[in-house]
Amino acid sequence: MPTVFRHNGIRFFFYSNEGDPREPIHIHALLGVAEAKFWLYPEVSVARSQGFNARDLAKMVDIVEEHRSLIERKWDEHFNS
């Protein structure tokens, strides 16, 4: 589960073995026992969430949008190398 970045204690990461075939580009966020998954396309959106409230999720959507190029680069390095 490679960590892509951390923001205010939230770890943003990929699962290395998720999906067969692999799902489209996305990122997971973990803080304590709360976890969320975000699609990057066609726009950043919440795929699923457990333990985060709507305000937290809206902030995390903004964070994922801000880090989209980093996420894409790390995704390509991890899955296409």
Biotite code that builds the C-alpha atoms (Angstrom):
import biotite.structure as struc

atoms = struc.array([
    struc.Atom([0.000, 0.000, 0.000], chain_id="A", res_id=1, res_name="MET", atom_name="CA", element="C"),
    struc.Atom([2.256, 2.802, -1.198], chain_id="A", res_id=2, res_name="PRO", atom_name="CA", element="C"),
    struc.Atom([1.636, 6.163, 0.453], chain_id="A", res_id=3, res_name="THR", atom_name="CA", element="C"),
    struc.Atom([1.400, 8.942, -2.125], chain_id="A", res_id=4, res_name="VAL", atom_name="CA", element="C"),
    struc.Atom([1.261, 11.849, 0.338], chain_id="A", res_id=5, res_name="PHE", atom_name="CA", element="C"),
    struc.Atom([-0.032, 12.911, 3.748], chain_id="A", res_id=6, res_name="ARG", atom_name="CA", element="C"),
    struc.Atom([-2.125, 15.956, 4.537], chain_id="A", res_id=7, res_name="HIS", atom_name="CA", element="C"),
    struc.Atom([-3.149, 17.000, 8.069], chain_id="A", res_id=8, res_name="ASN", atom_name="CA", element="C"),
    struc.Atom([-2.704, 13.456, 9.347], chain_id="A", res_id=9, res_name="GLY", atom_name="CA", element="C"),
    struc.Atom([-4.643, 11.860, 6.483], chain_id="A", res_id=10, res_name="ILE", atom_name="CA", element="C"),
    struc.Atom([-2.697, 9.253, 4.513], chain_id="A", res_id=11, res_name="ARG", atom_name="CA", element="C"),
    struc.Atom([-3.472, 9.146, 0.787], chain_id="A", res_id=12, res_name="PHE", atom_name="CA", element="C"),
    struc.Atom([-2.459, 5.840, -0.787], chain_id="A", res_id=13, res_name="PHE", atom_name="CA", element="C"),
    struc.Atom([-3.114, 3.050, -3.302], chain_id="A", res_id=14, res_name="PHE", atom_name="CA", element="C"),
    struc.Atom([-3.826, -0.613, -2.674], chain_id="A", res_id=15, res_name="TYR", atom_name="CA", element="C"),
    struc.Atom([-1.310, -2.525, -4.789], chain_id="A", res_id=16, res_name="SER", atom_name="CA", element="C"),
    struc.Atom([-3.571, -5.516, -5.409], chain_id="A", res_id=17, res_name="ASN", atom_name="CA", element="C"),
    struc.Atom([-6.955, -3.846, -5.825], chain_id="A", res_id=18, res_name="GLU", atom_name="CA", element="C"),
    struc.Atom([-9.159, -5.015, -8.658], chain_id="A", res_id=19, res_name="GLY", atom_name="CA", element="C"),
    struc.Atom([-8.680, -7.535, -11.426], chain_id="A", res_id=20, res_name="ASP", atom_name="CA", element="C"),
    struc.Atom([-8.758, -5.969, -13.914], chain_id="A", res_id=21, res_name="PRO", atom_name="CA", element="C"),
    struc.Atom([-7.392, -2.881, -12.204], chain_id="A", res_id=22, res_name="ARG", atom_name="CA", element="C"),
    struc.Atom([-9.906, -0.133, -11.590], chain_id="A", res_id=23, res_name="GLU", atom_name="CA", element="C"),
    struc.Atom([-9.468, 3.318, -13.151], chain_id="A", res_id=24, res_name="PRO", atom_name="CA", element="C"),
    struc.Atom([-7.156, 5.737, -11.376], chain_id="A", res_id=25, res_name="ILE", atom_name="CA", element="C"),
    struc.Atom([-8.240, 6.513, -7.835], chain_id="A", res_id=26, res_name="HIS", atom_name="CA", element="C"),
    struc.Atom([-6.822, 7.204, -4.377], chain_id="A", res_id=27, res_name="ILE", atom_name="CA", element="C"),
    struc.Atom([-7.724, 6.107, -0.855], chain_id="A", res_id=28, res_name="HIS", atom_name="CA", element="C"),
    struc.Atom([-7.621, 8.283, 2.260], chain_id="A", res_id=29, res_name="ALA", atom_name="CA", element="C"),
    struc.Atom([-7.181, 6.932, 5.782], chain_id="A", res_id=30, res_name="LEU", atom_name="CA", element="C"),
    struc.Atom([-7.389, 8.681, 9.143], chain_id="A", res_id=31, res_name="LEU", atom_name="CA", element="C"),
    struc.Atom([-7.658, 6.356, 12.128], chain_id="A", res_id=32, res_name="GLY", atom_name="CA", element="C"),
    struc.Atom([-10.471, 3.945, 11.238], chain_id="A", res_id=33, res_name="VAL", atom_name="CA", element="C"),
    struc.Atom([-12.106, 6.336, 8.754], chain_id="A", res_id=34, res_name="ALA", atom_name="CA", element="C"),
    struc.Atom([-11.443, 5.553, 5.097], chain_id="A", res_id=35, res_name="GLU", atom_name="CA", element="C"),
    struc.Atom([-12.593, 6.980, 1.779], chain_id="A", res_id=36, res_name="ALA", atom_name="CA", element="C"),
    struc.Atom([-11.956, 6.280, -1.886], chain_id="A", res_id=37, res_name="LYS", atom_name="CA", element="C"),
    struc.Atom([-11.894, 8.975, -4.564], chain_id="A", res_id=38, res_name="PHE", atom_name="CA", element="C"),
    struc.Atom([-12.168, 8.662, -8.337], chain_id="A", res_id=39, res_name="TRP", atom_name="CA", element="C"),
    struc.Atom([-10.019, 11.141, -10.250], chain_id="A", res_id=40, res_name="LEU", atom_name="CA", element="C"),
    struc.Atom([-12.045, 11.122, -13.493], chain_id="A", res_id=41, res_name="TYR", atom_name="CA", element="C"),
    struc.Atom([-14.118, 12.448, -15.086], chain_id="A", res_id=42, res_name="PRO", atom_name="CA", element="C"),
    struc.Atom([-13.876, 14.730, -12.046], chain_id="A", res_id=43, res_name="GLU", atom_name="CA", element="C"),
    struc.Atom([-12.686, 14.114, -8.506], chain_id="A", res_id=44, res_name="VAL", atom_name="CA", element="C"),
    struc.Atom([-15.540, 12.470, -6.638], chain_id="A", res_id=45, res_name="SER", atom_name="CA", element="C"),
    struc.Atom([-16.156, 10.264, -3.626], chain_id="A", res_id=46, res_name="VAL", atom_name="CA", element="C"),
    struc.Atom([-16.471, 6.614, -4.633], chain_id="A", res_id=47, res_name="ALA", atom_name="CA", element="C"),
    struc.Atom([-17.209, 5.456, -1.085], chain_id="A", res_id=48, res_name="ARG", atom_name="CA", element="C"),
    struc.Atom([-16.605, 6.536, 2.470], chain_id="A", res_id=49, res_name="SER", atom_name="CA", element="C"),
    struc.Atom([-16.885, 5.241, 5.989], chain_id="A", res_id=50, res_name="GLN", atom_name="CA", element="C"),
    struc.Atom([-16.281, 7.396, 9.038], chain_id="A", res_id=51, res_name="GLY", atom_name="CA", element="C"),
    struc.Atom([-15.828, 10.793, 7.380], chain_id="A", res_id=52, res_name="PHE", atom_name="CA", element="C"),
    struc.Atom([-18.526, 13.466, 7.455], chain_id="A", res_id=53, res_name="ASN", atom_name="CA", element="C"),
    struc.Atom([-19.649, 15.494, 4.439], chain_id="A", res_id=54, res_name="ALA", atom_name="CA", element="C"),
    struc.Atom([-17.489, 18.494, 5.368], chain_id="A", res_id=55, res_name="ARG", atom_name="CA", element="C"),
    struc.Atom([-14.359, 16.318, 5.652], chain_id="A", res_id=56, res_name="ASP", atom_name="CA", element="C"),
    struc.Atom([-15.106, 14.673, 2.313], chain_id="A", res_id=57, res_name="LEU", atom_name="CA", element="C"),
    struc.Atom([-15.591, 18.028, 0.580], chain_id="A", res_id=58, res_name="ALA", atom_name="CA", element="C"),
    struc.Atom([-12.205, 19.191, 1.908], chain_id="A", res_id=59, res_name="LYS", atom_name="CA", element="C"),
    struc.Atom([-10.583, 15.951, 0.780], chain_id="A", res_id=60, res_name="MET", atom_name="CA", element="C"),
    struc.Atom([-12.035, 16.330, -2.721], chain_id="A", res_id=61, res_name="VAL", atom_name="CA", element="C"),
    struc.Atom([-10.254, 19.699, -2.879], chain_id="A", res_id=62, res_name="ASP", atom_name="CA", element="C"),
    struc.Atom([-7.026, 18.136, -1.577], chain_id="A", res_id=63, res_name="ILE", atom_name="CA", element="C"),
    struc.Atom([-7.174, 15.352, -4.169], chain_id="A", res_id=64, res_name="VAL", atom_name="CA", element="C"),
    struc.Atom([-7.810, 17.924, -6.918], chain_id="A", res_id=65, res_name="GLU", atom_name="CA", element="C"),
    struc.Atom([-4.778, 19.928, -5.747], chain_id="A", res_id=66, res_name="GLU", atom_name="CA", element="C"),
    struc.Atom([-2.605, 16.803, -5.823], chain_id="A", res_id=67, res_name="HIS", atom_name="CA", element="C"),
    struc.Atom([-4.045, 15.229, -8.978], chain_id="A", res_id=68, res_name="ARG", atom_name="CA", element="C"),
    struc.Atom([-0.814, 15.459, -10.999], chain_id="A", res_id=69, res_name="SER", atom_name="CA", element="C"),
    struc.Atom([1.211, 13.906, -8.168], chain_id="A", res_id=70, res_name="LEU", atom_name="CA", element="C"),
    struc.Atom([-1.350, 11.110, -7.799], chain_id="A", res_id=71, res_name="ILE", atom_name="CA", element="C"),
    struc.Atom([-1.299, 10.418, -11.543], chain_id="A", res_id=72, res_name="GLU", atom_name="CA", element="C"),
    struc.Atom([2.492, 10.362, -11.623], chain_id="A", res_id=73, res_name="ARG", atom_name="CA", element="C"),
    struc.Atom([2.743, 8.012, -8.641], chain_id="A", res_id=74, res_name="LYS", atom_name="CA", element="C"),
    struc.Atom([0.010, 5.776, -10.100], chain_id="A", res_id=75, res_name="TRP", atom_name="CA", element="C"),
    struc.Atom([1.926, 5.467, -13.375], chain_id="A", res_id=76, res_name="ASP", atom_name="CA", element="C"),
    struc.Atom([5.216, 4.806, -11.565], chain_id="A", res_id=77, res_name="GLU", atom_name="CA", element="C"),
    struc.Atom([3.642, 2.128, -9.372], chain_id="A", res_id=78, res_name="HIS", atom_name="CA", element="C"),
    struc.Atom([1.386, 0.315, -11.805], chain_id="A", res_id=79, res_name="PHE", atom_name="CA", element="C"),
    struc.Atom([3.187, 0.830, -15.121], chain_id="A", res_id=80, res_name="ASN", atom_name="CA", element="C"),
    struc.Atom([6.798, 0.293, -14.146], chain_id="A", res_id=81, res_name="SER", atom_name="CA", element="C"),
])
